[in-house]
Amino acid sequence: MKILLTGAKGQLGQALQRTLTAHAVTAYDHAQLDITKLTNVRDAIYAMYPDVVINAAAYNNVDGAESDPLSSYRGNALGPRNLAVATATAGIPLLHVSSDYVFDGASTRPYHEFDRPHPLSAYAASKLAGEDAVRELNPKHYLVRTAWLYSAVGKNFAKTICALAQQQSEVRVVKDQIGSPTYVPHLATAIATLISTQAFGTYHFANQGAASWYDLTCALYRQRGITTPVQAVTTPEFPRSAKRPAYSALMTIQDPTILLPTWEEGVVAFAKAISEGKGTV
Ligand SMILES: NC(=O)c1ccc[n+]([C@@H]2O[C@H](COP(=O)([O-])OP(=O)(O)OC[C@H]3O[C@@H](n4cnc5c(N)ncnc54)[C@H](OP(=O)(O)O)[C@@H]3O)[C@@H](O)[C@H]2O)c1
């Protein structure tokens, strides 16, 4: 397949380029293609008429969005809207990526694709607006919600918390937020399968199971042989600008044949990648 990929330098953008080697991928980073510019988006898409467009670009500053919601809406709503407009005109499928944060966390079981979103923050509202635009404007859409992404490359919680262990005598981590930590290469593999199905719709792709940030930290430290003590704290003890859902674990009922490994297997794969020098902390 001919694939146009946006957000090439992000965590997912990089993993997709490593995964989609059987396809002809043209990858654009932010400087090469700003998805908030409709003319540029149209020019890039119509220059190659790809078989599918994958949008891995996003504004991901969850706390920053509270003070700068317009930047969040530009990256997460206007950008996907532009991609949906340009792809729909040419009948090209669009795969867009959204977030577990579109849910409010009131659930006591993992969220599936037919649960109703209710965003709590400006970032989450902008991601939901992006979903709505894609659904409304291009019927040939794959909308993939994922969660708590980390990989050996890029900026993410797993790398930050491993680096902190070298700088602090003790690390404090929130225990009352539960989600689905997801190792990005596992997500990239699932996306590679999905794009050839032509089964358009919304999908929840995350590593299986649920964990708190505290659980994830303990598992990362165990795998990496880090002995720095980890202290569990509550959300009010660790105030942030943006409200996060207390519970946002994801599950899929849409396509149970495309299941990601468990979150613990994600941690093992991450530690292996770091020890093999495929990234640094
Ligand atoms: N990270 C998570 O924990 C998480 C959780 C749930 C869902 N998601 C979603 O998963 C997807 C992939 O996330 P990720 O972690 O791979 O993100 P990432 O590492 O932050 O990468 C996003 C990329 O998008 C680029 N970008 C930002 N604005 C752009 C624009 N207007 N035009 C073109 N490129 C732009 C960024 O470039 P610059 O850095 O140069 O701006 C960056 O390279 C996103 O849709 C994200 O919302 C992420």
The ligand as an ORCA input file, in Angstrom:
! r2SCAN-3c Opt
* xyz 0 1
  N       1.305     10.084     24.449
  C       0.270      9.508     25.054
  O       0.365      9.080     26.216
  C      -1.034      9.348     24.321
  C      -2.135      8.799     25.006
  C      -3.342      8.620     24.305
  C      -3.423      8.975     22.969
  N      -2.339      9.532     22.361
  C      -2.453      9.901     20.954
  O      -1.617      9.041     20.185
  C      -1.138      9.755     19.047
  C       0.377      9.626     18.969
  O       0.928     10.206     20.141
  P       2.498     10.277     20.414
  O       2.715      9.965     21.843
  O       3.230      9.534     19.361
  O       2.720     11.840     20.207
  P       4.083     12.656     20.182
  O       5.248     11.788     20.477
  O       3.835     13.898     20.993
  O       4.170     13.063     18.641
  C       3.274     13.943     18.073
  C       3.958     14.530     16.864
  O       3.032     15.403     16.223
  C       3.747     16.539     15.789
  N       2.822     17.651     15.615
  C       2.263     18.453     16.550
  N       1.453     19.370     15.961
  C       1.514     19.137     14.629
  C       0.925     19.748     13.500
  N       0.108     20.801     13.624
  N       1.201     19.248     12.263
  C       2.031     18.184     12.116
  N       2.653     17.569     13.154
  C       2.379     18.054     14.400
  C       4.760     16.799     16.873
  O       5.814     17.578     16.355
  P       6.501     18.709     17.295
  O       7.015     17.978     18.493
  O       7.541     19.279     16.399
  O       5.398     19.673     17.623
  C       5.190     15.370     17.207
  O       6.287     14.975     16.419
  C      -1.675     11.165     19.174
  O      -2.876     11.305     18.474
  C      -1.962     11.294     20.655
  O      -2.927     12.268     20.958
  C      -1.153      9.705     22.997
*
